[in-house]
Amino acid sequence: MAEVPEHRRMTVERMRAHLARAESELEATQRFLDPKAGDPAELDVARAVANARLSVSDALETLRLVAGEPGG
């Protein structure tokens, strides 16, 4: 595979850092939620946060592919 240009690599690394922070913040948010509490609003928030974590994970995987890194 062709080598990734330096400016592109740096951009990918910055995006990866932001997404990693987002993942960490979403994980911390999940610790405050109790989807078994019976509150429909809290259940909705818990689902939204779980979906956001999945989206961040997908974005991180896409960046890995863009950077030409091997599967993980």
TIVO-2410 file (N, C-alpha, C; in nm, 3 decimals):
# residues 72
REC num residu      c1      c2      c3 atome chaine
REC   1      M   0.084  -0.118   0.000     N      A
REC   1      M   0.000   0.000   0.000    CA      A
REC   1      M   0.088   0.124   0.000     C      A
REC   2      A   0.044   0.229  -0.066     N      A
REC   2      A   0.122   0.353  -0.075    CA      A
REC   2      A   0.134   0.417   0.062     C      A
REC   3      E   0.247   0.486   0.082     N      A
REC   3      E   0.270   0.555   0.208    CA      A
REC   3      E   0.177   0.675   0.219     C      A
REC   4      V   0.126   0.699   0.339     N      A
REC   4      V   0.037   0.812   0.365    CA      A
REC   4      V   0.121   0.938   0.378     C      A
REC   5      P   0.085   1.046   0.304     N      A
REC   5      P   0.161   1.172   0.316    CA      A
REC   5      P   0.162   1.221   0.461     C      A
REC   6      E   0.269   1.292   0.497     N      A
REC   6      E   0.288   1.337   0.636    CA      A
REC   6      E   0.171   1.422   0.686     C      A
REC   7      H   0.125   1.519   0.606     N      A
REC   7      H   0.015   1.605   0.653    CA      A
REC   7      H  -0.112   1.524   0.676     C      A
REC   8      R  -0.135   1.426   0.592     N      A
REC   8      R  -0.253   1.339   0.607    CA      A
REC   8      R  -0.240   1.254   0.734     C      A
REC   9      R  -0.120   1.203   0.758     N      A
REC   9      R  -0.097   1.121   0.877    CA      A
REC   9      R  -0.121   1.203   1.003     C      A
REC  10      M  -0.073   1.328   1.002     N      A
REC  10      M  -0.091   1.415   1.119    CA      A
REC  10      M  -0.239   1.446   1.141     C      A
REC  11      T  -0.313   1.469   1.033     N      A
REC  11      T  -0.456   1.495   1.044    CA      A
REC  11      T  -0.529   1.374   1.101     C      A
REC  12      V  -0.494   1.257   1.051     N      A
REC  12      V  -0.555   1.133   1.101    CA      A
REC  12      V  -0.524   1.116   1.250     C      A
REC  13      E  -0.403   1.145   1.290     N      A
REC  13      E  -0.366   1.132   1.432    CA      A
REC  13      E  -0.444   1.229   1.519     C      A
REC  14      R  -0.464   1.352   1.471     N      A
REC  14      R  -0.544   1.449   1.548    CA      A
REC  14      R  -0.689   1.401   1.560     C      A
REC  15      M  -0.744   1.352   1.451     N      A
REC  15      M  -0.882   1.301   1.456    CA      A
REC  15      M  -0.891   1.183   1.551     C      A
REC  16      R  -0.792   1.095   1.544     N      A
REC  16      R  -0.791   0.979   1.633    CA      A
REC  16      R  -0.786   1.022   1.780     C      A
REC  17      A  -0.707   1.124   1.810     N      A
REC  17      A  -0.698   1.174   1.948    CA      A
REC  17      A  -0.832   1.231   1.995     C      A
REC  18      H  -0.898   1.307   1.909     N      A
REC  18      H  -1.029   1.363   1.946    CA      A
REC  18      H  -1.132   1.253   1.967     C      A
REC  19      L  -1.132   1.156   1.877     N      A
REC  19      L  -1.227   1.045   1.890    CA      A
REC  19      L  -1.199   0.960   2.014     C      A
REC  20      A  -1.072   0.942   2.046     N      A
REC  20      A  -1.038   0.866   2.167    CA      A
REC  20      A  -1.088   0.939   2.291     C      A
REC  21      R  -1.076   1.072   2.293     N      A
REC  21      R  -1.129   1.150   2.406    CA      A
REC  21      R  -1.281   1.139   2.411     C      A
REC  22      A  -1.345   1.144   2.296     N      A
REC  22      A  -1.491   1.130   2.291    CA      A
REC  22      A  -1.532   0.994   2.345     C      A
REC  23      E  -1.461   0.890   2.306     N      A
REC  23      E  -1.490   0.755   2.355    CA      A
REC  23      E  -1.478   0.750   2.506     C      A
REC  24      S  -1.374   0.811   2.559     N      A
REC  24      S  -1.352   0.814   2.704    CA      A
REC  24      S  -1.465   0.888   2.775     C      A
REC  25      E  -1.506   1.002   2.720     N      A
REC  25      E  -1.615   1.080   2.780    CA      A
REC  25      E  -1.747   1.005   2.774     C      A
REC  26      L  -1.774   0.939   2.663     N      A
REC  26      L  -1.897   0.861   2.652    CA      A
REC  26      L  -1.897   0.744   2.749     C      A
REC  27      E  -1.784   0.680   2.764     N      A
REC  27      E  -1.773   0.569   2.860    CA      A
REC  27      E  -1.800   0.619   3.002     C      A
REC  28      A  -1.744   0.734   3.037     N      A
REC  28      A  -1.767   0.792   3.169    CA      A
REC  28      A  -1.915   0.827   3.187     C      A
REC  29      T  -1.977   0.879   3.082     N      A
REC  29      T  -2.118   0.913   3.088    CA      A
REC  29      T  -2.203   0.789   3.116     C      A
REC  30      Q  -2.168   0.678   3.053     N      A
REC  30      Q  -2.244   0.555   3.074    CA      A
REC  30      Q  -2.243   0.511   3.220     C      A
REC  31      R  -2.137   0.541   3.290     N      A
REC  31      R  -2.128   0.501   3.431    CA      A
REC  31      R  -2.232   0.572   3.518     C      A
REC  32      F  -2.278   0.688   3.473     N      A
REC  32      F  -2.379   0.763   3.548    CA      A
REC  32      F  -2.521   0.718   3.518     C      A
REC  33      L  -2.538   0.641   3.413     N      A
REC  33      L  -2.671   0.602   3.369    CA      A
REC  33      L  -2.709   0.465   3.425     C      A
REC  34      D  -2.838   0.452   3.456     N      A
REC  34      D  -2.890   0.323   3.503    CA      A
REC  34      D  -3.012   0.289   3.418     C      A
REC  35      P  -2.991   0.218   3.307     N      A
REC  35      P  -3.103   0.187   3.218    CA      A
REC  35      P  -3.208   0.096   3.284     C      A
REC  36      K  -3.175   0.035   3.397     N      A
REC  36      K  -3.270  -0.052   3.467    CA      A
REC  36      K  -3.352   0.024   3.571     C      A
REC  37      A  -3.331   0.156   3.580     N      A
REC  37      A  -3.400   0.237   3.680    CA      A
REC  37      A  -3.550   0.250   3.652     C      A
REC  38      G  -3.591   0.219   3.532     N      A
REC  38      G  -3.732   0.228   3.498    CA      A
REC  38      G  -3.774   0.363   3.444     C      A
REC  39      D  -3.680   0.456   3.435     N      A
REC  39      D  -3.710   0.589   3.380    CA      A
REC  39      D  -3.693   0.584   3.229     C      A
REC  40      P  -3.803   0.601   3.155     N      A
REC  40      P  -3.793   0.593   3.008    CA      A
REC  40      P  -3.695   0.695   2.949     C      A
REC  41      A  -3.688   0.813   3.007     N      A
REC  41      A  -3.595   0.914   2.955    CA      A
REC  41      A  -3.451   0.869   2.974     C      A
REC  42      E  -3.421   0.811   3.090     N      A
REC  42      E  -3.284   0.764   3.115    CA      A
REC  42      E  -3.251   0.647   3.022     C      A
REC  43      L  -3.347   0.562   2.996     N      A
REC  43      L  -3.325   0.453   2.901    CA      A
REC  43      L  -3.294   0.508   2.762     C      A
REC  44      D  -3.368   0.612   2.721     N      A
REC  44      D  -3.342   0.675   2.592    CA      A
REC  44      D  -3.201   0.733   2.586     C      A
REC  45      V  -3.159   0.798   2.694     N      A
REC  45      V  -3.023   0.855   2.698    CA      A
REC  45      V  -2.919   0.743   2.693     C      A
REC  46      A  -2.943   0.636   2.768     N      A
REC  46      A  -2.849   0.523   2.769    CA      A
REC  46      A  -2.835   0.464   2.629     C      A
REC  47      R  -2.945   0.451   2.559     N      A
REC  47      R  -2.939   0.399   2.421    CA      A
REC  47      R  -2.862   0.494   2.330     C      A
REC  48      A  -2.889   0.624   2.345     N      A
REC  48      A  -2.822   0.723   2.260    CA      A
REC  48      A  -2.671   0.722   2.286     C      A
REC  49      V  -2.632   0.712   2.412     N      A
REC  49      V  -2.489   0.708   2.445    CA      A
REC  49      V  -2.425   0.581   2.390     C      A
REC  50      A  -2.494   0.468   2.403     N      A
REC  50      A  -2.441   0.343   2.348    CA      A
REC  50      A  -2.425   0.353   2.197     C      A
REC  51      N  -2.523   0.414   2.130     N      A
REC  51      N  -2.513   0.432   1.985    CA      A
REC  51      N  -2.399   0.526   1.949     C      A
REC  52      A  -2.380   0.630   2.029     N      A
REC  52      A  -2.269   0.723   2.003    CA      A
REC  52      A  -2.136   0.652   2.018     C      A
REC  53      R  -2.123   0.567   2.119     N      A
REC  53      R  -1.997   0.492   2.137    CA      A
REC  53      R  -1.971   0.402   2.017     C      A
REC  54      L  -2.076   0.340   1.965     N      A
REC  54      L  -2.060   0.255   1.847    CA      A
REC  54      L  -2.016   0.338   1.727     C      A
REC  55      S  -2.074   0.456   1.711     N      A
REC  55      S  -2.035   0.543   1.600    CA      A
REC  55      S  -1.890   0.588   1.612     C      A
REC  56      V  -1.847   0.621   1.734     N      A
REC  56      V  -1.707   0.660   1.755    CA      A
REC  56      V  -1.616   0.542   1.724     C      A
REC  57      S  -1.655   0.424   1.767     N      A
REC  57      S  -1.575   0.305   1.738    CA      A
REC  57      S  -1.563   0.282   1.586     C      A
REC  58      D  -1.674   0.300   1.516     N      A
REC  58      D  -1.671   0.287   1.369    CA      A
REC  58      D  -1.579   0.391   1.306     C      A
REC  59      A  -1.585   0.513   1.357     N      A
REC  59      A  -1.500   0.619   1.303    CA      A
REC  59      A  -1.353   0.587   1.328     C      A
REC  60      L  -1.321   0.537   1.446     N      A
REC  60      L  -1.182   0.499   1.476    CA      A
REC  60      L  -1.135   0.387   1.383     C      A
REC  61      E  -1.222   0.292   1.356     N      A
REC  61      E  -1.187   0.183   1.265    CA      A
REC  61      E  -1.164   0.237   1.123     C      A
REC  62      T  -1.248   0.330   1.080     N      A
REC  62      T  -1.231   0.390   0.949    CA      A
REC  62      T  -1.097   0.463   0.939     C      A
REC  63      L  -1.062   0.537   1.045     N      A
REC  63      L  -0.931   0.604   1.046    CA      A
REC  63      L  -0.817   0.504   1.039     C      A
REC  64      R  -0.833   0.393   1.107     N      A
REC  64      R  -0.729   0.289   1.101    CA      A
REC  64      R  -0.710   0.241   0.957     C      A
REC  65      L  -0.820   0.223   0.888     N      A
REC  65      L  -0.814   0.179   0.748    CA      A
REC  65      L  -0.753   0.286   0.659     C      A
REC  66      V  -0.793   0.413   0.681     N      A
REC  66      V  -0.739   0.525   0.603    CA      A
REC  66      V  -0.588   0.533   0.622     C      A
REC  67      A  -0.542   0.508   0.743     N      A
REC  67      A  -0.399   0.516   0.773    CA      A
REC  67      A  -0.325   0.394   0.721     C      A
REC  68      G  -0.397   0.295   0.671     N      A
REC  68      G  -0.333   0.176   0.616    CA      A
REC  68      G  -0.277   0.083   0.722     C      A
REC  69      E  -0.335   0.091   0.842     N      A
REC  69      E  -0.287   0.005   0.951    CA      A
REC  69      E  -0.350  -0.133   0.938     C      A
REC  70      P  -0.282  -0.234   0.985     N      A
REC  70      P  -0.337  -0.369   0.980    CA      A
REC  70      P  -0.457  -0.383   1.073     C      A
REC  71      G  -0.541  -0.480   1.044     N      A
REC  71      G  -0.661  -0.504   1.125    CA      A
REC  71      G  -0.631  -0.529   1.269     C      A
REC  72      G  -0.730  -0.496   1.354     N      A
REC  72      G  -0.708  -0.511   1.496    CA      A
REC  72      G  -0.824  -0.549   1.570     C      A
***
